Amino acid sequence: MQLHMQIANKARRLLSFLHENASLRDIEEQKDILALMSQVHKVFPQWMIVTCRGFHTGYFYVSDNCTQIIGYDPQYIADEMRTEEYFSQIHEADKEDLLLCFQHLQDFLLNEQPADMYKIRFVLHYRFRHANGQYIYLQDQKMSFILNKKPVHYSMVRDFTGELVFTGVKMEIQREENGSLLKVAEYSPLKASKLSRRETELVLLMRQGFTTKEIGSSLSISPNTVRNMRQKMFEKYKVNNAIELLNAV
């Protein structure tokens, strides 16, 4: 499976973890959300505001400055750009690390109280291919809030090319406390990973539940080679089984 598809699937699973059904079907609620998103854009005019189309199937909002930020006009994004296509435009060298960020976020959320889930905001840093073919440095803030007991997910995206130096994919996790945002964690795969690139590929597939045969097929190696790689990692990280390995790395 291509990396951008894996990232899209991981993003969907994270949202599913937060709730069972995020669709807003009431027309009045939809109008309220769209009006609220428009107000957010007025407060943050340099940011592209977009709601999560994967779960909010009854409506979709994208601010009209998306053309200036990523090069695609609002109509194209609304009609054509699905989650997988968006992630396919991320720099090839950043996709693997972005997937690791999503995995780290999932592990973080498992230790959070359900009532605190919607206080969490996570900020991603990665490179994205602009419609003109040039790569730009994006900061992508993903957050949620509750309206009439239903969750609403949206993103704020800004181009920092020329303002900040890109130093690799990373994620900051923030929590709202008494009206303020506090950074509670930061994760950078480049700094945190003890794995080689090949080991990283193996671990990513193991986390997704692929069998030894499926992993071998995906990596173009034999099942026996997969088993040997896994055994060497058990020895390297001083663990006894796959579950302990995934917890160790």
MOVEN-V640200 format. One record per backbone hydrogen bond with DSSP energy under -0.5 kcal/mol. CO is the residue of the C=O (numbers start at 0). NH is the residue of the N-H. Records with the same first field share a line. If there is no record, write none. Layout:
CO->NH  NH
//
This chain:
1->4  5
2->6
3->7
4->8
5->9
6->10
7->11
8->12
9->13
10->14
11->15
12->16
13->17
14->17  18
22->24
25->29
26->30
27->31
28->32
29->33
30->34
31->35
32->36
33->37
34->38
35->39
36->40
37->41
38->42
39->43
43->46
46->48
47->156
48->62
49->154
50->52
51->54  55
54->56
55->58
60->50
62->65
63->66
64->68
65->69  70  71
66->70
69->130
72->76
73->77
74->78
75->79  80
79->81
81->85
82->86
83->87
84->88
85->88
86->89
88->128
90->93  94
91->95
93->97
94->98
95->99
96->100
97->101
98->102
99->103
100->104
101->105
102->106
103->107
104->108
105->109
107->110
108->111
112->115  116
113->116
115->118
116->119
118->175
120->173
121->123  141
122->171
123->139
124->169
125->137
126->90
127->129  135
129->132
133->129
135->127  137
136->159
137->125  139
138->140  157
139->123  141
140->155
141->121
142->153
144->151
146->149
149->146
151->144
152->51
153->142
154->49
155->140
156->47
157->138  159
159->162  163
163->161  165
168->189
169->124
170->186
171->122  173
172->183  184
173->120
174->176  181
176->179
179->176  181
181->174  183
184->172
186->170
187->190  191
188->192
195->199
196->200
197->201
198->202
199->203
200->204
201->205
202->206
203->207
204->209
205->208
210->214
211->215
212->216
213->217
214->218
215->219  220
221->225
222->226
223->227
224->228
225->229
226->230
227->231
228->232
229->233
230->234
231->235
232->236
233->238
240->244
241->245
242->246
243->247
244->248
//
